[in-house]
């Protein structure tokens, strides 16, 4: 899988204005130690339009938003 591109130490976070917390559900296939189908993840930031998520490996990476469904947004 090639979705994860940048680790947090290499990118500056750009937070969405007015959104304090967002949860999303992964719609893609399960990939061991990466992402699990239908699992809900916390978005810790949005950078250049991509979601920074702590995946199943315990590390945070950027993923394209079109592979997720927003399930909760706290304003």
N, C-alpha and C positions, 0 to 999 in steps of 0.2 A: 504494500500500500504506500502511496506517495503523497498523502494528504498533509502530513505534518511537515512543516517547512522551517519554522524558526522557533528556537528555544527562547524563553523569557530573557535570558541574559544577553540576547542579540537584538532585541527589538524594544522600541519605546511604545508604551501603551497609549492608545487613544480611546478614552472612555466615551460611551454614548451619552450625550447630554440628556439629563433628566431621568436616566435609567439607573437605579441603584443596584438591582440584581435581576438576573435573567436565567431561566432554566430552559434547556432545550433537550429534545429527544433525537437520538441518532437513528436515521432512517436507512442507512446502508447496511451491508452485510457485517456480521460479527467477524472481527479480526483479533485473534488471541493477543492479549496485552496491549491492544490499541483502543478499539471501541466495540461496544456490544450493541447489537440491534435492539431497538426499542428502550434502551437504558437512558435515563435522564441524567444530564450532566449540568453543572454550574458553569456559566460563562463568566470568566474572571476579568475579561476585557475584550474590546473589539478593536482590531488593528487593521487598517487599510481594508475594512469591510469584512475581514475574517474573524471568526470566534476563537479566542484563546481559552482552551479547556484543559483541565487536568484529566488525562485519559486513564485507561485501566493500568498503565505502567506506573502511574503515580507522578509522571512528569507532565508539564504543560506545553502544549503545542498549538499552532494555528490550524484551523480547519475551515473549509469553505461553508458558508451558511446554507447553501442550497441542499446540503445533505442532512439538514436538521429541521425539526418542527419546533417552533417556540411553544412552550407549554406554560410558562409563567413569566410575567414581567412585573417587577415592583417599581413603582415610581415614587 
